Every structure is written in structure tokens, then in C-alpha cells.
Amino acid sequence: MLMDINPYDELYKQMDFINKPFGYSSDELMWITSKVKGELARYITTNGKILDVGGGYGLMTKFLPDFVKKKNYVNMDISIVMLKHSPYQNVLAVAEQIPFRSASFDYVILSEVLEHVNDKIKVLRECYRILKSRGLLLLSTPREGWLSDFKRSYFLPFYLVSHIFSVVGSKLGLLKQQFQIPDGVKDEYSNEMWLRESLEGIGFKVIEQYRANNILPWANTGQGRFWHWFADRFVDPKKWGHCTIVICAK
């Protein structure tokens, strides 16, 4: 059931999805999302039916293989505001109650969504239900321990400098929060071991699980081209990655 007052609609109403989606420049957004959605797209090897759960405005389509037919891609999101920017087959629904018959899709994409839902296990069970036999769940979500890893590493000086700059800049009014986060918007990272055990407990076969996305924790000061260059040369995503990627078969 959709919420009477959807906090995600309230959040997305503040954003300019044409000129600065999610507060990023187009180049920066593509750099960030390529590290995750680009990774997931590698596992789509046939022109099967795809459900993008929490797909927003369909950014995943930028990374899908050319052989995937537009008619086979279905975009589902909780936000009507977001779906207004999506030119694809759109479905307004919550991830805990996916409105499709069992065994309907060859691929289910769950990218940067699990951290925002109310019931993670229920969402994963729904993904399992709607997948065809031998279908794939392509999942990415931020991982617990990401920031702690940086704080315990040789990257600590960079983090401390950025933190000081952020605090001082905020007090002086030089840095302001881009968006007001409404009550009800969740952002709960997942423990990597818990995630694997939960998926296997539901019945999934975990094919691969690894870390990805070498975004830096001082993003609030602006990544910019220099930090993209720095991250791509000095930050190994398999060790420091912000997200865990899990590829599962039913």
C-alpha cells in the first residue's frame, strides 16, 4: 500500500532532474552510477524481461546492453514525482508488494533501494517470488562499515580535513544542506554477511558478492574531477567500495 503522504515525493520535489539530478552534475552522476549500475548490467546477457525495482526515472537504461528491447524493461518506483521523468513502462508501487504474478521476470534489478525500504526481508522475498526459475536478482546496496574502514586507513587525513572544512563551512554559511530530508525517508546500510545469509535463507543461490563504487566519504564537499581521478587511481573498490553487489539466481 502506498503512503498517504509519500516522503519520497516530498524529497524529490526539491530536485531538478533535468539540470542537476539528485544534486549532481550529469557527468558526476554518470561517474557514480557507472560504478554500480554499470556493474550490474554486465550480468544481463539475454533479452529477457527486466523489472527495475525502485528504478527512479530509469537511469539503469543508460547501462543496459543494446540487445535489450525497450518493451522488456519495466520501471517500478514508489514516487509518482520520479516516474513523471521516466519515459518507460512505469509502475507505481512499493517494493514490499510488487504487483506482478509469480515467475514473471528474467531479471530483477534492486540497485540502491534496499537501504530505503521499511522491510528488507519482505522486499527480498518479493524479488524471489516474481523471478522465473534460474532468473537473476542483481542487487546493490551501501554496506555497513564503509565509513569506518576509511577512518581506520591511510585515507584518514583526507577525511579529517574534509570534515573540518564541512563543519567550519556550515557554521559560516558557506556550505548548506542541498535538500531537506522529510521524516520517513530511510537510509539504512546492510551488513554484508547478513545480506548473504538472508538471501540464501530465502532460497537464492549467491553467484557473486563483492564490493563496488569507490566514491569517497568526503562527498559533501563536492567530488569534482580531481577526486574522481584520485578515487580511480588510489581507491580499490573491491576493498573500500561503498556498496556491496550481490548476484543471485533463483
C-alpha positions as CSV (number, residue, x, y, z in Angstrom):
1,M,0.0,0.0,0.0
2,L,1.3,3.5,-0.9
3,M,1.7,6.0,1.8
4,D,-0.9,8.8,2.0
5,I,1.9,11.3,2.3
6,N,4.9,10.0,0.5
7,P,8.1,11.3,2.0
8,Y,10.0,10.4,-1.2
9,D,7.7,12.6,-3.3
10,E,8.4,15.4,-0.8
11,L,12.1,14.8,-1.2
12,Y,12.2,14.5,-5.0
13,K,10.0,17.7,-5.4
14,Q,13.1,19.6,-4.2
15,M,15.3,18.2,-7.0
16,D,16.0,19.4,-10.6
17,F,16.1,16.2,-12.5
18,I,16.7,18.0,-15.8
19,N,19.8,20.0,-14.9
20,K,21.1,18.5,-11.7
21,P,19.6,15.1,-10.9
22,F,20.0,14.2,-7.2
23,G,22.1,17.3,-6.8
24,Y,24.9,16.1,-9.1
25,S,26.0,17.4,-12.4
26,S,25.3,14.9,-15.2
27,D,28.9,13.9,-15.5
28,E,29.3,13.3,-11.8
29,L,26.1,11.3,-11.7
30,M,27.2,9.1,-14.5
31,W,30.6,8.6,-12.9
32,I,29.0,7.4,-9.6
33,T,26.2,5.3,-11.1
34,S,28.5,3.6,-13.6
35,K,30.3,2.1,-10.6
36,V,27.2,0.3,-9.6
37,K,24.6,0.1,-12.3
38,G,27.3,-0.4,-14.9
39,E,28.5,-3.4,-12.9
40,L,25.0,-4.9,-12.6
41,A,24.4,-4.5,-16.3
42,R,27.3,-6.9,-17.1
43,Y,25.2,-9.8,-15.9
44,I,22.3,-9.2,-18.3
45,T,23.3,-11.5,-21.2
46,T,19.9,-12.3,-22.8
47,N,17.0,-10.2,-23.9
48,G,14.7,-11.2,-21.0
49,K,12.1,-9.3,-19.1
50,I,13.5,-6.9,-16.6
51,L,11.9,-5.3,-13.6
52,D,13.8,-2.3,-12.1
53,V,12.6,-2.1,-8.5
54,G,12.9,1.4,-7.3
55,G,14.2,2.4,-10.7
56,G,13.6,6.1,-10.3
57,Y,13.4,7.7,-13.7
58,G,15.0,4.8,-15.4
59,L,18.7,5.7,-15.1
60,M,19.6,2.0,-15.3
61,T,18.7,2.1,-19.0
62,K,21.8,4.1,-19.7
63,F,23.8,0.9,-18.9
64,L,21.6,-1.9,-20.3
65,P,23.1,-3.8,-23.3
66,D,21.9,-2.7,-26.7
67,F,20.1,-6.0,-27.3
68,V,17.6,-5.4,-24.5
69,K,14.3,-4.3,-26.1
70,K,12.6,-1.3,-24.6
71,K,9.4,-3.2,-24.2
72,N,11.1,-5.7,-21.9
73,Y,12.1,-3.1,-19.4
74,V,9.6,-2.2,-16.7
75,N,10.4,0.6,-14.2
76,M,8.8,0.5,-10.8
77,D,9.0,3.2,-8.1
78,I,7.2,4.4,-5.0
79,S,7.4,8.0,-6.2
80,I,5.0,9.5,-8.8
81,V,7.2,12.6,-8.9
82,M,10.1,10.4,-10.0
83,L,8.1,8.4,-12.5
84,K,7.0,11.6,-14.3
85,H,10.6,11.8,-15.5
86,S,10.6,8.2,-16.8
87,P,9.7,7.6,-20.5
88,Y,9.4,3.8,-20.0
89,Q,6.8,1.3,-18.9
90,N,6.1,2.6,-15.4
91,V,4.5,1.1,-12.3
92,L,3.8,2.9,-9.1
93,A,4.2,0.5,-6.2
94,V,6.1,-0.3,-3.0
95,A,8.8,-2.9,-3.1
96,E,7.2,-4.9,-0.3
97,Q,4.2,-5.5,-2.5
98,I,5.2,-5.9,-6.1
99,P,2.1,-6.1,-8.3
100,F,3.1,-8.8,-10.7
101,R,2.4,-12.5,-10.9
102,S,5.0,-15.0,-9.6
103,A,7.7,-16.0,-12.0
104,S,7.2,-13.0,-14.3
105,F,10.7,-11.7,-14.9
106,D,14.1,-13.0,-16.1
107,Y,15.9,-10.2,-14.2
108,V,15.1,-8.1,-11.2
109,I,17.3,-5.1,-10.5
110,L,17.4,-3.8,-6.9
111,S,20.0,-1.1,-7.1
112,E,20.5,1.4,-4.2
113,V,16.9,0.7,-3.0
114,L,17.2,-1.9,-0.1
115,E,18.5,0.8,2.2
116,H,15.4,2.8,1.8
117,V,12.6,0.2,2.3
118,N,10.7,-0.5,5.5
119,D,11.0,-4.3,5.4
120,K,14.2,-5.6,3.7
121,I,13.3,-9.3,4.1
122,K,9.9,-8.8,2.6
123,V,11.3,-7.0,-0.4
124,L,13.9,-9.7,-1.0
125,R,11.1,-12.4,-0.8
126,E,9.0,-10.4,-3.3
127,C,12.0,-10.3,-5.7
128,Y,12.4,-14.1,-5.3
129,R,8.7,-14.6,-6.0
130,I,8.5,-12.7,-9.2
131,L,11.7,-14.1,-10.7
132,K,11.4,-17.0,-13.1
133,S,13.3,-20.2,-12.4
134,R,17.0,-19.5,-13.0
135,G,16.3,-15.8,-13.2
136,L,18.8,-13.4,-11.7
137,L,18.5,-10.8,-8.9
138,L,21.0,-8.0,-9.5
139,L,21.4,-6.2,-6.2
140,S,23.5,-3.3,-4.9
141,T,23.2,-1.5,-1.6
142,P,25.5,0.5,0.7
143,R,27.4,-1.6,3.2
144,E,27.9,-1.2,6.9
145,G,31.4,-0.4,7.9
146,W,32.2,1.7,4.8
147,L,33.0,4.9,6.6
148,S,34.7,3.1,9.5
149,D,37.1,1.4,7.0
150,F,38.2,4.9,5.7
151,K,38.6,6.2,9.3
152,R,41.0,3.3,10.1
153,S,43.0,3.7,6.9
154,Y,45.7,5.9,5.4
155,F,42.8,8.0,3.9
156,L,42.0,9.3,7.4
157,P,43.9,12.7,6.9
158,F,41.7,13.4,3.8
159,Y,38.6,12.6,5.8
160,L,39.5,14.7,8.7
161,V,40.4,17.8,6.6
162,S,37.1,17.4,4.7
163,H,35.2,17.1,8.0
164,I,36.8,20.2,9.4
165,F,36.0,22.1,6.2
166,S,32.4,20.9,6.3
167,V,31.9,21.9,9.9
168,V,33.5,25.3,9.5
169,G,31.8,25.9,6.2
170,S,28.4,25.1,7.7
171,K,28.9,27.4,10.6
172,L,30.0,30.2,8.3
173,G,27.1,29.6,5.9
174,L,29.4,28.6,3.1
175,L,28.0,25.1,2.9
176,K,24.3,24.5,3.1
177,Q,22.3,21.3,3.0
178,Q,21.0,20.8,-0.5
179,F,17.8,19.1,0.4
180,Q,15.6,18.9,3.5
181,I,15.1,15.2,4.3
182,P,11.5,14.5,5.2
183,D,10.6,12.2,8.1
184,G,10.0,8.7,6.8
185,V,12.9,8.7,4.3
186,K,15.2,5.8,5.4
187,D,18.8,5.2,4.6
188,E,19.9,2.0,6.4
189,Y,23.0,0.3,5.2
190,S,23.3,-3.5,5.2
191,N,25.7,-5.9,6.9
192,E,27.4,-7.9,4.1
193,M,27.2,-11.2,5.9
194,W,23.6,-10.7,7.0
195,L,22.6,-9.9,3.4
196,R,24.2,-13.0,2.0
197,E,22.6,-15.2,4.7
198,S,19.2,-13.6,4.3
199,L,19.3,-14.2,0.5
200,E,20.3,-17.8,0.9
201,G,17.7,-18.3,3.6
202,I,15.0,-17.1,1.2
203,G,16.2,-19.6,-1.4
204,F,18.6,-17.6,-3.6
205,K,21.8,-19.1,-4.8
206,V,24.5,-16.4,-4.4
207,I,26.7,-16.4,-7.5
208,E,28.9,-13.5,-6.7
209,Q,29.2,-11.0,-3.9
210,Y,31.8,-8.2,-3.9
211,R,32.3,-4.5,-3.1
212,A,32.0,-1.8,-5.7
213,N,31.8,2.0,-6.1
214,N,35.0,3.9,-5.0
215,I,33.1,7.1,-4.1
216,L,34.8,9.0,-1.3
217,P,33.3,9.8,2.1
218,W,34.0,13.5,1.7
219,A,31.4,13.8,-1.0
220,N,29.6,16.6,0.9
221,T,32.4,18.9,-0.1
222,G,32.0,18.0,-3.7
223,Q,33.7,15.2,-5.6
224,G,34.8,17.0,-8.7
225,R,37.1,15.8,-11.4
226,F,40.2,15.7,-9.2
227,W,38.5,13.4,-6.7
228,H,37.3,11.2,-9.5
229,W,40.8,11.0,-10.7
230,F,42.1,10.3,-7.2
231,A,39.5,7.6,-6.5
232,D,40.1,5.8,-9.7
233,R,43.8,5.6,-9.1
234,F,44.1,5.1,-5.4
235,V,40.8,3.7,-4.0
236,D,40.3,0.0,-4.8
237,P,36.5,-0.6,-4.9
238,K,36.9,-4.3,-4.1
239,K,38.5,-3.2,-0.8
240,W,37.0,0.2,0.0
241,G,33.8,0.1,-2.0
242,H,30.8,2.0,-0.7
243,C,28.4,-0.8,-1.9
244,T,28.1,-4.5,-1.8
245,I,26.9,-6.1,-5.1
246,V,25.2,-9.5,-4.9
247,I,24.3,-11.5,-8.0
248,C,21.8,-14.2,-7.2
249,A,20.0,-16.9,-9.1
250,K,16.6,-18.4,-8.2
